[in-house]
Structure formats: structure tokens, C-alpha cells
């Protein structure tokens, strides 16, 4: 019962924290791509902390953090640019950004701030954010990473 209530609370927090407001900045990666909200919910860290504590995964989240480490690309299967981000809460997350489906963030450096929208998967080291790109089949919510004035999806 507690798990069901937690899942419902996380879902409600994610939904209400991610609904675009009037005047929200929008970006079109392609002419036929849906609009992407770049508003970061204030409760993003809390949703991720709750998901970590309950070992919940498969959860769409938005947040922002500081890049603390750049990692070597994962080239097994689909290629992924990988880096570690520290949230304001202190939690660190591995970001695994598919560079076969989205542009690489060439200018990314340690100390940079990024915003993200993607799928959180629990891990004992803090968690992984992936699906930070569009889905060519349109079956998964489009994710993104914002770095500087550019959105990568």
C-alpha cells in the first residue's frame, strides 16, 4: 500500500511539475517535432530523491545540475555520451545521452550547468538518466538536455 501511494505521489509530482505554463520557452528540434518544455520543476530533486529512496525506476523526471565528471563514450551498441551530474540535493546521477539519435554536446565541460528531461533508472550509485532524446518511433516521451542556449534532443 505504501509503495502504491508513493508511486501515485511521484506521478502527481512529476505531472504537475512538468506541465508547461503560459510563456514557457519552447524549442523545435525539427519542423515536425513536438514542442519541448524547458521549464524545470522546483520539485525535481525531491522526485529523484524519493525515487532513489524507494528504488523506483522507469520514471520521467526533469531537473538540473552541475557536471562534475566527463566519462568516456559508451560505444557498445548505440553510442552514448556519458557524464556525471550533481544535483542541488548533493545526489549524483549518470547521464547517458544517446548520440546516435541526438546531437553530441561538444562544448560540455566540468563545472557546466545542464538541465534535463529523461527517464530515471535507480542504481545504488544514485541513478541513471537516459532517454534524453526523441523517440523515432514515437512510443516514448521525448527527452532533452539543455546546455547554454541550446537544447539537444
N, C-alpha and C positions, 0 to 999 in steps of 0.2 A: 504494500500500500504506500509506504514512504517513497519507494522508487517511482511509482506511478505519479505521485504528487510532485516529485522532483522533476520528472520529465515534463509534466504539464507546466510547471513553473518556468522551466528553461525554455520551453516552446513559446510561452506567452511573452517572456522577457525578450527572446530573440525576435518575435514578431513585432512587438510594439517598439522595440529599439531599432528596427530596420525599415520601418515603413517610411518612404520618402515624404518629406514635408514640402509645402509650397516654397519655392525659391531654392530648393536643394540643387547644388551643382550637378550637372548631368554631363555625360561623355558618351560619344558614339565611336566605338572602335571601327565599325564598318557601317555602311549605309543601311544594311538590313539587320544590324544588331539591335537588341532591345536596349532601352535606356538603363544606365547603371547608376544607382545612388552612391554618392561618395560620402554621405553623412555617416560619421562613426558614432554609434550609440554610446552614451555615457556609461552604460552598464556592461559594456563589452568584456572588461576584465572580470567582473563579477560572474558573468555567464561562463566564461572559461574556467574560472576558479571552481565554480560549482561542478562543472563537467569533470574537471580533474579530480576533485574530491570524491565524486561518485563513479569514477572510471567510465564515464559516458563518452561515446564516440558517435560518428555519423551525424554530427550536429553542425548546421550552418551558423557561422559566427562572423562578426566584424570586430575589428579592433585596430590598435596601432601600438607601435613600439619602436625601440631603438635597435638597430643592427649591431650585435656585439661580436659576431664572428661570421666570416665568409667561408664556406666549405667548398670542396671540390665538387664539380658537377657529377651527378649520378648519370652514367651513360649506359646502364644496363636496361634494355627495353626502351621505353620512352625517356627522352633526356629531360633531366630536371636540374634547374639552378637551385642550390640549397644554401641556406643561411640561417643563423640563429638570431631571434629577436627577443629582447627583454621588454615585458610589459611594465606599466607603472606599478603593478602589484609586486613586481620582482620575479614573477613566473617567466621562464624562458620557454620558447617554442621553436621547433624546427619548421621552417617554411620550405616546402618542396614545390617549386613553381615549374610547371611543365613547359619547357621551351621548344617542344615540337608543336604545341598548339598556341602558344602566346609568345610575344617578343621577350627576349632576354633583357634584363635590366643591367645594361653595360656599365652605367655610371654608379652603380651601388657600391657603397664603401662603409666600413665600420664607423659607427657613430651617426649614420644617417637615420632619419625617422621615416618609417613607412606606415601606410595604412593598408589594411587588407580585408577582404571578404572571401571566405572559403569554408571548407569543411574541416572541422576539428576532429581529430582522432586521438584518443587517450594513449599515452605512453608513460612509463614510470619516470622518464626524464622531463616531463612537462606536457608533452603533446606535440602533434604534428598538424600543420595547416597545409592542406592541399586543395585541389580543385580551384586554384586561383586563376582560372581561365574560362573561356567559353566552352560549351559542350557542342561539338559539331553535330551531334545527333539531337540536341535539344531536349535531352531527358534529365539533365541535372541543372540546378540553378547556376547561372554564370557567375564565376568569381572574378576577383581582380586584385591587383596590387597597385597602390598609388605611391609614387616616389617623385618628389619635387612637384612639378606641374603636369606630370604625365601619368596616365593610367595604362596599365599593362593587363590585357586580358586576351 
